[in-house]
């Protein structure tokens, strides 16, 4: 992964060039996990902003009309999504600078298959062209759109979720803060995959894992400079949800990797949620690195993490809701 990823902050300093390098390294469409239906569309952006591209993934149905069990393989034939399934608004990672609908296509497909949910992957604006908080506004606009159109999407009105990896995990949890402040949409759950929760953090995992494990401290500093610019308040809750008041947020599932610079702030966020009375489950994989979920079937831990995400997401549907305030750990 390091060999094909742009060496941002060292030999690559221009965001456009970094995106060009990343696009050349992405695999072709052959072998992508099949789902029921995939559709690209444009949705309204925030007031005065451009439309937002999204990619909607609908799950397959079994031949008997029943939705597939969470984590189970599904047949390749396309089908209409079953009624009353969760709807997940998904935000890709990439330091708010890189990443796209295409870079996370395989991940979104795998999440759709594992959960039996409708996945709305969001192509929010990227920095430095759109700096903080513009991507936040795009993310929240996408969640609002999903709520307004949940019947068309085939989703359960009581099971609207947000999810994201890395910078996308940051945007996902910030959407829950804004939804709480503004009285909606009602978000049932947040699934956070090695989320960035405090850009100014000085943690032990950043010290120990800042070199040699794909995501580096140098890259994180470069990403932060592109996204926040020179004047942003890094303690603002929309920048650092770890520093926010977390009471009243939706339940969370937090995936972390032991060799990830962001490990400690992801685990700290889960603990702070728990202390605020928010139900939390955790899936911690001590031997894994930042971005490991994208390795799919190549890594057993990645498959386990995806299966766990699928089960948690599926459980939010009205006919499957689970309760309790106990935390757990996998891996």
N, C-alpha and C positions, 0 to 999 in steps of 0.2 A: 504493500500500500504506500509506504514512504517513497518507494522508487518511482511511482507514477504520479504522486500528488505534487502539485506545485510547491516549491520550497519558499513559501511566503515569508517575508521579513528577512530573508538571507540573500537569495539570488533573484527572487521575484518580488517586486514591490508594487507593480501595477495590477489593480483588481481585474481589469479587462484581460490582460495577458494571463493572469492566474486562471480565469474562467476558461480561456481558450485551451490552456494546457490540460485542465481537468476534463473538458469536453472530449479531447482527443483520446483520453485514457479510458473513457466509459465503454463498457461492453455493448455489443449490438443487441437487437431485440430477441435473437434466438435464445430459447431456453428460459424465457421469463415465466414465472409461476402463472398458470392460467387462472382467470377469475371469470365471473359470469358476464360482465360487461365493463368496458372502459370508455369514458366519454370526456373529451376536453371541452371546456366552455369558459366564457368570460362572465364574471359577476360584478355588480357595482362595487367600486372602491369607496373609501371615505370621501366625504364632501370635498369637491375640488380636486380629487386625485384620479388617476387613471383607473380603468377597470382592472380587475385582478384575475389572472388566469388560474383556473382550478382544474384538477383532473379527478373525476368521480369514478370510483371502483365499486361495482356491485357484486355481491357474493353469488356463488352458484347455489342451486338447489339440488338436493338428491332427487332421484327419479320418482320417489314417493311423495315429493312435495315438501319434505321436511328439511329444515336447514341443517347443514352439516355440524357435527359436534365440534366444539372448540378444539383447535389443534389438529383435527383430523384432515387427511388428504381428501381432496374433492375431485370428481371426475372432470375431464377436460371440456366436456360439452358446455356451451354457454347457456345461461338460463336467467330468468328474471329473479331479482332478489326477493326473498320471502318477506312477508309483511312483518312489521313490528320488530325490526332488528335495530341494534344500536347504530348511531351515526357518529363517526369519529372525524373531527376536523384535525388534520395532521399537518404539522409544520416541519419542514426539512431542516437539517443542520447545515453547517458550512460557515460558522462564524459570522452570520448575518451578511456575508460578502459573497460566498460561493454557494453551490448547491442549486438545485432546480427541481422541477417536476420530473425531469428525466433522470437526474442523478439518484433520486430516491424512488424510482418507479418499481424496482424489484422489492424494496422494503415495503412500500404501500401495498403491493400485490400480496406479499407474504402476510401482512397484517390483516388484510381482507380475508384471506383463506383461513388464517388461524382463529379469527374471531367470529366469522360469519357476519360481520358488520359492513355497512356502507362506509367507505373511506373517502373523505373529501381532502385531497392533497392540495395545498395552497402555494401558489407561486408569488409570494409577497415580494415587494420591492427590496432590492439589495443595496447595501452600502458599498462605496462611499457616495454613490449617486443619491441614495435615499438614506439619510442618517437617522439615528434615534431622535424622536420616537416614531418616525414614519412607518417602519415595518410593524411596529406595535399596532398602529391604527389600521393597517391592512389586515393584520391577524384578527383583530376584534371585529372588523367589518365582515370578514369571512364567517366567523362564528354566528354573527347576527343573521347573515344570509342563510346559513344552514338551518337555523331555527325557523326562519320564515318559510323555508321551502322543505321542511323535513317530511311532510306528507308526500310531496313529489319525489323526494329521494327514496321513499319507501322505508323511512325510519320510524322508530318508536318515539313519540313526542316527549316521553319521560326519560329518554336515554340518549341525550346529546353529550358527547365527550370531546375533550381536547387531548391531543397527544403530540409529542415531538421529541426529536433527539438533539442533544447538544444545544446550539443556539435556538433550535426549534422548540426544545424543552423549555427554555427561558420564555419564549413567546407564548407557549401553551399556558404556563402557570401565570404569566402576567395577564392573560385573558381572563383567568378566574378572578384575579384581583379587580379588574375593571368591571366585570360582570357583577361582582358583589357591590362595588361602589355605585353602579348605575342601575341596580335592580334587575339585571338580566343581561343576556339570556340565562336561563337556568341550566347550569352545567352539572351533569350527574357525576362526572369523574374526570380526573386528570392522570394520564399515563405519561410519565416522564422518563426518558432514556438518557442516561448520563447528562443531566441538564446543567447548564451554566446558570448558577443562581446568585453569584456575587463577583462581578468583574474585578473588584479590588481586593479579592481574598488573597491572603498569604498563608496558605495551608501547608501541612506536611506533605500531602499528596502532590502538590505543585512542586515542592522542593525535591521530592524523591523521584517523581515521574516526569519531570519537565524536559527530559532528553531521553531518546532511545525507545520511546513507546508510541511512535506515530505522531500524536499531537504533542507539540513542544511549547515551552514557555515563550520562546521567540514568536512562534506563530500566533499564540493567544494575544500577545501584546500587539502584534500587527492587526489582527482582527479587531481588537478593541479600539485601536486608533482609527480604523476605517469606519467603524460603526458609531462610536461615541463622539469622535472629533475631539478638539482641544478643550471644549467648554462644557461638556455635559456633566451633570451631577451623578456620579457613579453610585451614590448612596440612594438615589431615587428608587422607590419600590418597583417602578417599571424597568429599571436597569438591574436592580439587585433584589429580587423577590425574597431572598433569604433574610433581608433586613426589614421586611414588611410585617405588618400585623396580619397573621395568618388565620385568625379565628373566623369561623364560618365559611371556610373554603370547602370545595367538594372533596370527597375521598380521593386518595392518590395511590398510585403504584409507581415506585421509583426503582429503576434499574441502574446499577452502578458497576464499575469495573475496577478491580484492585490496582491495575497498572495505569490508571488514567489520572492525569493531573487534576481533573474535575471530580475525582472520587469523593474527597472529603466534603466538598460543598454540596454534592448531591445527597450524601448521607446526613449531613447536618440539616438540610432542608427537610428530609423525611422526619428527623427527630423534632425539629421545630413545629412541623405540622402536628405531630403526635402530641406534643406538649400543649398545643392550642386546641386539643380536643378533636382533631380531624382524623378519621380512620385512615390508616396507612398500612400498605404492605410493601415489602422491599424484596428485591431479587439482586443479591450481590454476588458477583463472580470474581473471586480473588485473583485468578490468573489471567483475566482478560484486559484488553486495552480499549482506549477510546475508539469508537467506530466499529467494534466487533460485531454488532448486530447485522451489519451489512454483509458479513461473510456468509450468512445463510447456512446452508447444509455443510459447508466446509469445516465448521467448528461445532462440535456438539453443544457447547455452552450457548452459542448463538441460537441454535435450534431450541434449546431449553428456554432461553429468554423469550423468544418469539411465542412459543407455546404458552408460557405463563402470561404474557400480555394478552394473548387471545382469550384465555380463560377469564381473566379479569374483565376484559371489555364485554365479552358475551354475558357475564353475570349481571350487567347493568340493565338488560332488557327487563321490562315490567314483569314478564312472566318468569324471570329467573333471578330476581333481586336477592342479594345476600346482605346480611347485616353483620353487626359486630364491630369491635374496635381493637381487634388484635392485629399486631404486625407479624410478618413472617419473613423468611429469608430462603433464597434458593442459591444453589451453586456452591 
